[in-house]
């Protein structure tokens, strides 16, 4: 254990040093610059120190040379191991620096601490409240139209509703919503003209904006309903030479729209995609016994 000589003549552990006056116990560390003032001590002799080495039955220890600055004398458990050591940290501990508000109490008692300009001290009640906060809690405020913050992301169905003013849209959810569907519409037969069987009753050219999209919606509407039987319509990708419906679009007898058909249409998932410059054709495979008049066809495309 490292020990030092004190003005009281005793040998104490470094960690136990306090301050005081010569001859009154462990009071002042012996600095080189003040050693001569303590040379009259019964246990301190200049230039030799008896107490340190004789405490363990050893021989006299010789004082090291003057270091030229204030240091304390340390003995390291051997007969002659005396050396001048600098005070850790250096300088003096001044009350004006370490106790500016004159609290004069234990620095380890948080009741004596004060809040700083940036950091503060929690009370026990505040710490108890903090301990009760869930680890996943987020203090970030909710975002609004004028303030940044946390926000929930909307799904396609919430975008479809169109009334939510707290969630944010993502490109993927928007593309998957009704707002992501692109529609093509055309008149295949004039409004007073009987519908007739045949391929190529209407053609569409696929523009770049629809490239990579899939057919997701088909509807047929007539102006005057046909009777007896059904009118059956196929959507054909002429470029790919492939029908796009695995179950054809039908208009039942007496009906004006395909949305009321007893047998709903089914889009073929293997041939539903389109690319820039594809040509899409409308084929009328079957008509009513009494033909319907006029035919408006609507196709809807969406990114997969």
Protein Blocks (a to p, Z undefined) as FASTA:
>chain_A
ZZdddfkopacdfklpccddehiajfbccdfklmmmmmmpmkbccfbdfklmmmnopacd
dddddehiacddddehiaklccddddehiaaddfklmmmnonopafklmklpccdfkbcc
ddfklmmmmmmpcfkbcfbdcddfkbgcddddddfklmmnopackbccdfklmmmmmklp
ccddddfbdfkbccdedehkbccdddfklgoiacfbdcdddfbdceehidddddddfklo
pafbfbdcdddehiabfklgfbdcdddfklmpccehiacddddfbdcfbdcehjaddddd
ddZZ
